[in-house]
């Protein structure tokens, strides 16, 4: 868990003392979370997340869904480019095999690693 993110959010508050009741946890519990004296209970982390309008995953440095989608789109583009290159290479190999057959009169054996 990234406690620094909780600290930054807490430090951004104008009035720090009034917010513990609004968050729904005791001040000492909050400080224990910040200092990592105890393991953070899930329900307390959920209360902090709700109060600061963040998903719980935010505190675990989980990637944002939008970032994952961007990465996924880029990966799909890369796969498409690679598929095109593989197709081009297959054509080149087939052309070379035909040329070998013309020169030698023997059918060239083409070994395919991928179907």
DSSP file (Angstrom, degrees, kcal/mol; ACC not computed):
  #  RESIDUE AA STRUCTURE BP1 BP2  ACC     N-H-->O    O-->H-N    N-H-->O    O-->H-N    TCO  KAPPA ALPHA  PHI   PSI    X-CA   Y-CA   Z-CA
    1    1 A X              0   0    0      0, 0.0     2,-1.2     0, 0.0    59,-0.2   0.000 360.0 360.0 360.0 138.8    0.0    0.0    0.0
    2    2 A X    >>  +     0   0    0     57,-4.1     3,-0.9     1,-0.2     4,-0.8  -0.739 360.0 177.6 -93.7  92.9    1.3    3.4   -0.9
    3    3 A X  H 3> S+     0   0    0     -2,-1.2     4,-2.5     1,-0.2    -1,-0.2   0.776  74.5  70.5 -66.6 -27.2    0.9    5.4    2.3
    4    4 A X  H 3> S+     0   0    0      1,-0.2     4,-2.5     2,-0.2    -1,-0.2   0.858  94.3  55.0 -59.3 -35.1    2.4    8.5    0.7
    5    5 A X  H <> S+     0   0    0     -3,-0.9     4,-2.0     2,-0.2    -1,-0.2   0.902 108.4  47.4 -65.8 -39.7   -0.7    8.9   -1.4
    6    6 A X  H  X S+     0   0    0     -4,-0.8     4,-2.6     2,-0.2    -2,-0.2   0.919 111.5  51.6 -65.7 -42.9   -2.9    8.9    1.7
    7    7 A X  H  X S+     0   0    0     -4,-2.5     4,-2.9     1,-0.2    -2,-0.2   0.921 109.5  49.3 -59.6 -45.0   -0.5   11.5    3.3
    8    8 A X  H  X S+     0   0    0     -4,-2.5     4,-1.2     2,-0.2    -1,-0.2   0.906 112.0  48.0 -63.0 -41.6   -0.7   13.8    0.3
    9    9 A X  H  < S+     0   0    0     -4,-2.0     3,-0.4     2,-0.2     4,-0.4   0.926 113.5  47.6 -64.1 -43.6   -4.5   13.6    0.2
   10   10 A X  H >< S+     0   0    0     -4,-2.6     3,-1.5     1,-0.2    -2,-0.2   0.912 109.9  52.6 -63.1 -43.2   -4.6   14.4    3.9
   11   11 A X  H 3< S+     0   0    0     -4,-2.9    -1,-0.2     1,-0.3    -2,-0.2   0.735 100.0  64.0 -66.8 -21.3   -2.2   17.2    3.6
   12   12 A X  T 3< S+     0   0    0     -4,-1.2    -1,-0.3    -3,-0.4    -2,-0.2   0.608  81.0 104.4 -77.1 -11.0   -4.3   18.8    0.9
   13   13 A X    <   -     0   0    0     -3,-1.5     3,-0.3    -4,-0.4    -3,-0.0  -0.480  66.4-145.5 -74.5 140.6   -7.2   19.3    3.3
   14   14 A X  S    S+     0   0    0      1,-0.3     2,-0.6    -2,-0.2    -1,-0.1   0.943  93.5  29.3 -69.1 -48.5   -7.8   22.8    4.6
   15   15 A X        -     0   0    0      1,-0.1     4,-0.4     2,-0.0    -1,-0.3  -0.912  68.7-179.3-117.6 104.6   -8.9   21.7    8.1
   16   16 A X  S >  S+     0   0    0     -2,-0.6     3,-0.6    -3,-0.3     4,-0.3   0.837  74.7  55.8 -75.4 -33.8   -7.2   18.5    9.1
   17   17 A X  T >  S+     0   0    0      1,-0.2     3,-0.5     2,-0.1     4,-0.3   0.801 103.1  53.9 -73.6 -28.7   -8.7   18.0   12.6
   18   18 A X  T 3> S+     0   0    0      1,-0.2     4,-0.7    -3,-0.2     3,-0.4   0.643  94.7  71.5 -79.2 -13.6  -12.4   18.2   11.5
   19   19 A X  H <> S+     0   0    0     -3,-0.6     4,-2.8    -4,-0.4     5,-0.2   0.635  73.1  77.7 -86.0 -15.1  -12.1   15.5    8.9
   20   20 A X  H <>>S+     0   0    0     -3,-0.5     4,-2.3    -4,-0.3     5,-1.6   0.914  98.7  45.9 -63.8 -41.1  -11.7   12.3   10.9
   21   21 A X  H  45S+     0   0    0     -3,-0.4    -1,-0.2    -4,-0.3    -2,-0.2   0.900 113.4  50.5 -65.2 -39.2  -15.4   12.2   11.8
   22   22 A X  H  <5S+     0   0    0     -4,-0.7    -2,-0.2     1,-0.2    -1,-0.2   0.879 111.6  47.3 -66.3 -37.7  -16.3   12.9    8.1
   23   23 A X  H  <5S-     0   0    0     -4,-2.8    -1,-0.2     2,-0.2    -2,-0.2   0.880 111.7-125.9 -69.3 -37.6  -14.0   10.1    7.0
   24   24 A X  T  <5S+     0   0    0     -4,-2.3     2,-0.3     1,-0.4    -3,-0.2   0.648  72.1  98.2 100.4  18.0  -15.5    7.8    9.6
   25   25 A X  S   <S-     0   0    0     -5,-1.6    -1,-0.4    22,-0.1    -2,-0.2  -0.934  76.6 -96.9-132.8 160.4  -12.4    6.7   11.5
   26   26 A X     >  -     0   0    0     -2,-0.3     4,-2.3     1,-0.1     5,-0.2  -0.396  30.7-120.4 -73.8 151.8  -10.7    7.7   14.7
   27   27 A X  H  > S+     0   0    0      1,-0.2     4,-2.5     2,-0.2     5,-0.2   0.909 113.8  50.8 -58.5 -44.6   -7.8   10.2   14.5
   28   28 A X  H  > S+     0   0    0      1,-0.2     4,-2.4     2,-0.2    -1,-0.2   0.893 108.6  51.9 -63.0 -39.2   -5.4    7.7   16.1
   29   29 A X  H  > S+     0   0    0      2,-0.2     4,-2.0     1,-0.2    -1,-0.2   0.918 109.6  50.1 -61.2 -43.1   -6.4    5.0   13.7
   30   30 A X  H  X S+     0   0    0     -4,-2.3     4,-2.4     1,-0.2    -2,-0.2   0.922 111.7  47.2 -62.2 -44.6   -5.7    7.4   10.8
   31   31 A X  H  X S+     0   0    0     -4,-2.5     4,-2.3     1,-0.2    -1,-0.2   0.855 108.6  55.3 -66.6 -33.8   -2.3    8.2   12.2
   32   32 A X  H  X>S+     0   0    0     -4,-2.4     5,-1.9     2,-0.2     6,-0.7   0.882 108.5  49.2 -63.8 -37.1   -1.5    4.5   12.7
   33   33 A X  H ><5S+     0   0    0     -4,-2.0     3,-0.7     3,-0.2    -2,-0.2   0.942 111.8  48.2 -64.9 -47.1   -2.3    4.0    9.0
   34   34 A X  H 3<5S+     0   0    0     -4,-2.4    -2,-0.2     1,-0.2    -1,-0.2   0.858 118.3  39.4 -63.3 -35.9    0.0    6.9    8.1
   35   35 A X  H 3<5S-     0   0    0     -4,-2.3    -1,-0.2    -5,-0.2    -2,-0.2   0.465 105.8-128.6 -93.5  -1.5    2.9    5.6   10.2
   36   36 A X  T <<5 +     0   0    0     -3,-0.7    -3,-0.2    -4,-0.6    -4,-0.1   0.833  60.0 143.8  57.4  37.1    2.2    2.0    9.3
   37   37 A X  S   <S+     0   0    0     -5,-1.9     2,-0.3    -6,-0.2    -4,-0.1   0.831  71.2  19.1 -71.8 -32.5    2.1    1.0   13.0
   38   38 A X  S    S-     0   0    0     -6,-0.7     2,-0.3    -9,-0.1    -2,-0.1  -0.892  95.7 -89.7-131.7 163.7   -0.7   -1.5   12.3
   39   39 A X        -     0   0    0     -2,-0.3     2,-0.3     1,-0.1    -6,-0.1  -0.560  49.9-112.9 -71.6 136.8   -2.0   -3.2    9.2
   40   40 A X        -     0   0    0     -2,-0.3     2,-0.2    -7,-0.1    -1,-0.1  -0.553  26.3-129.3 -74.9 128.8   -4.7   -1.2    7.6
   41   41 A X     >  -     0   0    0     -2,-0.3     4,-2.1     1,-0.1     3,-0.3  -0.528  15.6-124.9 -75.8 145.3   -8.2   -2.7    7.8
   42   42 A X  H  > S+     0   0    0      1,-0.2     4,-2.6     2,-0.2     5,-0.2   0.894 109.2  54.4 -59.1 -42.7  -10.0   -2.9    4.5
   43   43 A X  H  > S+     0   0    0      1,-0.2     4,-1.9     2,-0.2    -1,-0.2   0.874 108.7  48.8 -64.3 -35.2  -13.1   -1.1    5.8
   44   44 A X  H  > S+     0   0    0     -3,-0.3     4,-2.2     2,-0.2    -1,-0.2   0.901 111.3  49.4 -68.6 -40.0  -10.9    1.8    7.0
   45   45 A X  H  X S+     0   0    0     -4,-2.1     4,-2.6     1,-0.2    -2,-0.2   0.888 109.5  52.4 -65.5 -38.1   -9.2    2.0    3.7
   46   46 A X  H  X S+     0   0    0     -4,-2.6     4,-2.7     2,-0.2    -1,-0.2   0.900 107.9  51.5 -63.1 -40.6  -12.6    2.0    1.9
   47   47 A X  H  X S+     0   0    0     -4,-1.9     4,-2.5     2,-0.2    -2,-0.2   0.912 111.3  47.2 -62.6 -42.4  -13.7    4.9    4.1
   48   48 A X  H  X S+     0   0    0     -4,-2.2     4,-2.3     2,-0.2    -2,-0.2   0.926 112.4  50.2 -64.0 -44.1  -10.6    6.9    3.2
   49   49 A X  H  <>S+     0   0    0     -4,-2.6     5,-2.9     1,-0.2     4,-0.4   0.920 112.2  46.6 -61.0 -45.4  -11.1    6.1   -0.5
   50   50 A X  H ><5S+     0   0    0     -4,-2.7     3,-1.1     3,-0.2    -1,-0.2   0.927 111.5  51.6 -63.3 -44.9  -14.8    7.1   -0.4
   51   51 A X  H 3<5S+     0   0    0     -4,-2.5    -1,-0.2     1,-0.3    -2,-0.2   0.906 116.8  38.6 -60.4 -42.5  -14.0   10.3    1.4
   52   52 A X  T 3<5S-     0   0    0     -4,-2.3    -1,-0.3    -5,-0.2    -2,-0.2   0.352 111.7-119.5 -92.1   6.7  -11.3   11.3   -1.1
   53   53 A X  T < 5 +     0   0    0     -3,-1.1     2,-0.3    -4,-0.4    -3,-0.2   0.926  69.3 130.9  57.1  48.8  -13.3   10.1   -4.1
   54   54 A X      < -     0   0    0     -5,-2.9    -1,-0.2    -6,-0.1     2,-0.2  -0.941  62.5-110.3-126.9 149.1  -10.6    7.5   -5.1
   55   55 A X    >   -     0   0    0     -2,-0.3     3,-1.8     1,-0.1     4,-0.5  -0.529  32.0-117.5 -73.1 151.0  -10.9    3.8   -5.9
   56   56 A X  G >  S+     0   0    0      1,-0.3     3,-1.5     2,-0.2     4,-0.2   0.868 114.2  64.7 -56.6 -36.7   -9.3    1.6   -3.3
   57   57 A X  G > >S+     0   0    0      1,-0.3     5,-2.1     2,-0.2     3,-1.7   0.732  84.3  75.6 -59.6 -22.9   -6.8    0.4   -5.9
   58   58 A X  G X 5S+     0   0    0     -3,-1.8     3,-1.1     1,-0.3    -1,-0.3   0.858  92.0  53.7 -56.2 -36.5   -5.4    4.0   -6.1
   59   59 A X  G < 5S+     0   0    0     -3,-1.5   -57,-4.1    -4,-0.5    -1,-0.3   0.516 106.7  52.0 -79.9  -4.5   -3.6    3.3   -2.8
   60   60 A X  G < 5S-     0   0    0     -3,-1.7    -1,-0.2   -59,-0.2    -2,-0.2   0.186 114.0-113.0-113.2  13.6   -2.0    0.2   -4.2
   61   61 A X  T < 5 +     0   0    0     -3,-1.1     2,-0.2     1,-0.2    -3,-0.2   0.801  55.2 169.1  58.5  31.8   -0.6    1.9   -7.3
   62   62 A X      < -     0   0    0     -5,-2.1    -1,-0.2     1,-0.1     3,-0.1  -0.521  42.1-101.4 -70.2 141.1   -2.9   -0.1   -9.5
   63   63 A X        -     0   0    0     -2,-0.2    -1,-0.1    -3,-0.1     2,-0.1  -0.333  38.1-105.2 -64.8 145.4   -2.8    1.2  -13.0
   64   64 A X     >  -     0   0    0      1,-0.1     4,-2.2    -3,-0.1     3,-0.3  -0.418  24.0-122.9 -67.1 143.1   -5.7    3.3  -14.1
   65   65 A X  H  > S+     0   0    0      1,-0.2     4,-2.3     2,-0.2     5,-0.2   0.858 112.7  55.1 -58.0 -37.0   -8.2    1.6  -16.4
   66   66 A X  H  > S+     0   0    0      2,-0.2     4,-2.3     1,-0.2    -1,-0.2   0.899 107.9  48.9 -64.8 -39.0   -7.7    4.3  -19.0
   67   67 A X  H  > S+     0   0    0     -3,-0.3     4,-2.5     2,-0.2    -2,-0.2   0.901 110.4  50.8 -66.2 -40.0   -4.0    3.7  -19.0
   68   68 A X  H  X S+     0   0    0     -4,-2.2     4,-2.5     1,-0.2    -2,-0.2   0.898 109.8  50.3 -63.9 -39.5   -4.6    0.0  -19.4
   69   69 A X  H  X S+     0   0    0     -4,-2.3     4,-2.5     2,-0.2    -2,-0.2   0.908 110.0  50.1 -66.0 -41.0   -6.9    0.6  -22.3
   70   70 A X  H  X S+     0   0    0     -4,-2.3     4,-2.3     2,-0.2    -2,-0.2   0.932 112.7  47.1 -59.9 -45.5   -4.3    2.8  -24.0
   71   71 A X  H  X S+     0   0    0     -4,-2.5     4,-2.5     1,-0.2    -2,-0.2   0.895 110.8  52.2 -63.1 -40.4   -1.7    0.1  -23.5
   72   72 A X  H  X S+     0   0    0     -4,-2.5     4,-2.3     2,-0.2    -1,-0.2   0.902 108.7  50.2 -63.2 -41.8   -4.1   -2.5  -24.8
   73   73 A X  H  X S+     0   0    0     -4,-2.5     4,-2.1     2,-0.2    -2,-0.2   0.919 111.2  48.9 -62.6 -44.1   -4.7   -0.4  -28.0
   74   74 A X  H  X S+     0   0    0     -4,-2.3     4,-2.3     1,-0.2    -2,-0.2   0.899 110.5  50.7 -63.0 -40.5   -1.0    0.0  -28.5
   75   75 A X  H  X S+     0   0    0     -4,-2.5     4,-2.5     2,-0.2    -1,-0.2   0.897 108.6  51.8 -64.6 -39.7   -0.4   -3.7  -28.1
   76   76 A X  H  X S+     0   0    0     -4,-2.3     4,-2.3     2,-0.2    -1,-0.2   0.902 109.5  50.3 -62.6 -40.2   -3.2   -4.5  -30.6
   77   77 A X  H  X S+     0   0    0     -4,-2.1     4,-2.4     2,-0.2    -2,-0.2   0.917 110.3  49.9 -62.7 -43.2   -1.5   -2.2  -33.1
   78   78 A X  H  X S+     0   0    0     -4,-2.3     4,-2.6     1,-0.2    -2,-0.2   0.906 110.3  49.9 -61.7 -42.2    1.8   -3.9  -32.5
   79   79 A X  H  X S+     0   0    0     -4,-2.5     4,-2.5     1,-0.2    -1,-0.2   0.906 110.2  50.9 -63.4 -41.4    0.2   -7.3  -33.0
   80   80 A X  H  X S+     0   0    0     -4,-2.3     4,-2.0     2,-0.2    -2,-0.2   0.916 111.1  47.7 -62.9 -43.1   -1.4   -6.1  -36.3
   81   81 A X  H  X S+     0   0    0     -4,-2.4     4,-2.3     1,-0.2    -2,-0.2   0.917 112.4  49.3 -63.1 -43.3    2.0   -4.8  -37.6
   82   82 A X  H  X S+     0   0    0     -4,-2.6     4,-2.6     1,-0.2    -2,-0.2   0.890 108.7  52.8 -64.1 -38.7    3.7   -8.1  -36.6
   83   83 A X  H  X S+     0   0    0     -4,-2.5     4,-2.3     2,-0.2    -1,-0.2   0.905 109.3  49.6 -62.6 -40.8    1.0  -10.1  -38.4
   84   84 A X  H  X S+     0   0    0     -4,-2.0     4,-2.4     2,-0.2    -2,-0.2   0.917 111.1  49.0 -63.1 -43.2    1.5   -8.0  -41.5
   85   85 A X  H  X S+     0   0    0     -4,-2.3     4,-2.7     2,-0.2    -2,-0.2   0.898 109.8  51.6 -64.1 -40.2    5.3   -8.6  -41.3
   86   86 A X  H  X S+     0   0    0     -4,-2.6     4,-2.5     2,-0.2    -1,-0.2   0.918 109.6  50.1 -62.4 -42.5    4.8  -12.3  -40.9
   87   87 A X  H  X S+     0   0    0     -4,-2.3     4,-2.1     2,-0.2    -2,-0.2   0.912 110.9  49.2 -60.8 -42.5    2.5  -12.3  -44.0
   88   88 A X  H  X S+     0   0    0     -4,-2.4     4,-2.2     1,-0.2    -2,-0.2   0.912 111.0  49.9 -62.8 -42.4    5.2  -10.4  -45.9
   89   89 A X  H  X S+     0   0    0     -4,-2.7     4,-2.8     2,-0.2    -2,-0.2   0.891 108.0  53.1 -64.6 -39.1    7.9  -12.9  -44.8
   90   90 A X  H  X S+     0   0    0     -4,-2.5     4,-2.7     2,-0.2    -1,-0.2   0.923 109.3  49.3 -61.2 -43.5    5.7  -15.9  -45.8
   91   91 A X  H  X S+     0   0    0     -4,-2.1     4,-2.3     2,-0.2    -1,-0.2   0.914 111.8  49.0 -61.4 -42.5    5.3  -14.4  -49.3
   92   92 A X  H  X S+     0   0    0     -4,-2.2     4,-2.5     2,-0.2    -2,-0.2   0.920 111.8  48.5 -63.4 -44.4    9.1  -13.8  -49.5
   93   93 A X  H  X S+     0   0    0     -4,-2.8     4,-2.6     1,-0.2    -2,-0.2   0.920 111.8  49.1 -62.7 -44.2    9.8  -17.4  -48.4
   94   94 A X  H  X S+     0   0    0     -4,-2.7     4,-2.3     2,-0.2    -1,-0.2   0.890 111.0  50.3 -63.0 -39.1    7.3  -18.8  -50.9
   95   95 A X  H  X S+     0   0    0     -4,-2.3     4,-2.1     2,-0.2    -2,-0.2   0.911 112.0  47.5 -65.4 -41.5    8.8  -16.7  -53.7
   96   96 A X  H  X S+     0   0    0     -4,-2.5     4,-2.7     2,-0.2    -2,-0.2   0.893 110.4  52.2 -65.2 -39.9   12.3  -18.0  -52.8
   97   97 A X  H  X S+     0   0    0     -4,-2.6     4,-2.2     1,-0.2    11,-0.5   0.909 110.1  48.4 -63.5 -41.2   11.1  -21.5  -52.6
   98   98 A X  H  X S+     0   0    0     -4,-2.3     4,-2.1     2,-0.2    -1,-0.2   0.892 111.5  50.4 -65.0 -39.0    9.6  -21.2  -56.1
   99   99 A X  H  X S+     0   0    0     -4,-2.1     4,-2.4     2,-0.2    -2,-0.2   0.907 109.8  50.0 -65.6 -42.4   12.8  -19.7  -57.4
  100  100 A X  H  X S+     0   0    0     -4,-2.7     4,-2.9     1,-0.2     6,-0.4   0.912 109.8  51.3 -61.3 -42.6   14.8  -22.5  -55.9
  101  101 A X  H  X S+     0   0    0     -4,-2.2     4,-2.2     1,-0.2    -1,-0.2   0.891 110.0  49.7 -62.7 -39.4   12.5  -25.0  -57.6
  102  102 A X  H  < S+     0   0    0     -4,-2.1    -2,-0.2     1,-0.2    -1,-0.2   0.916 115.6  42.6 -65.1 -42.6   13.0  -23.3  -60.9
  103  103 A X  H  < S+     0   0    0     -4,-2.4    -2,-0.2     1,-0.2    -1,-0.2   0.878 128.5  26.3 -72.5 -39.0   16.8  -23.3  -60.6
  104  104 A X  H  < S-     0   0    0     -4,-2.9    -3,-0.2     2,-0.3    -2,-0.2   0.664  92.8-129.2-101.4 -18.7   17.2  -26.8  -59.3
  105  105 A X  S  < S+     0   0    0     -4,-2.2     2,-0.4    -5,-0.4    -4,-0.2   0.540  76.1 109.2  78.1   5.7   14.1  -28.6  -60.6
  106  106 A X  S    S-     0   0    0     -6,-0.4     2,-0.3    -5,-0.1    -1,-0.3  -0.906  78.1-109.3-116.6 143.1   13.4  -29.8  -57.1
  107  107 A X        -     0   0    0     -2,-0.4     2,-0.3    -3,-0.1    -9,-0.1  -0.540  34.8-129.2 -70.9 127.2   10.7  -28.7  -54.8
  108  108 A X        -     0   0    0    -11,-0.5     2,-0.7    -2,-0.3    -1,-0.1  -0.579  17.3-125.9 -78.0 137.7   12.1  -26.6  -52.0
  109  109 A X        -     0   0    0     -2,-0.3     2,-0.6     2,-0.0    -1,-0.1  -0.757  22.6-160.6 -87.8 119.6   10.9  -27.7  -48.6
  110  110 A X        -     0   0    0     -2,-0.7     2,-0.5     2,-0.0   -16,-0.0  -0.896   2.5-156.8-103.5 121.3    9.4  -24.8  -46.6
  111  111 A X        -     0   0    0     -2,-0.6     2,-0.5     2,-0.0    -2,-0.0  -0.859   6.8-154.8 -99.3 126.2    9.3  -25.3  -42.9
  112  112 A X        -     0   0    0     -2,-0.5     3,-0.1     1,-0.1    -2,-0.0  -0.885  15.5-173.1-106.0 126.2    6.7  -23.2  -41.1
  113  113 A X  S    S+     0   0    0     -2,-0.5     2,-0.4     1,-0.2    -1,-0.1   0.785  79.0  31.1 -83.9 -29.2    7.1  -22.3  -37.5
  114  114 A X              0   0    0      1,-0.1    -1,-0.2     0, 0.0     0, 0.0  -0.968 360.0 360.0-132.5 147.2    3.7  -20.8  -37.2
  115  115 A X              0   0    0     -2,-0.4    -1,-0.1    -3,-0.1    -3,-0.0   0.449 360.0 360.0 -89.0 360.0    0.4  -21.6  -38.9
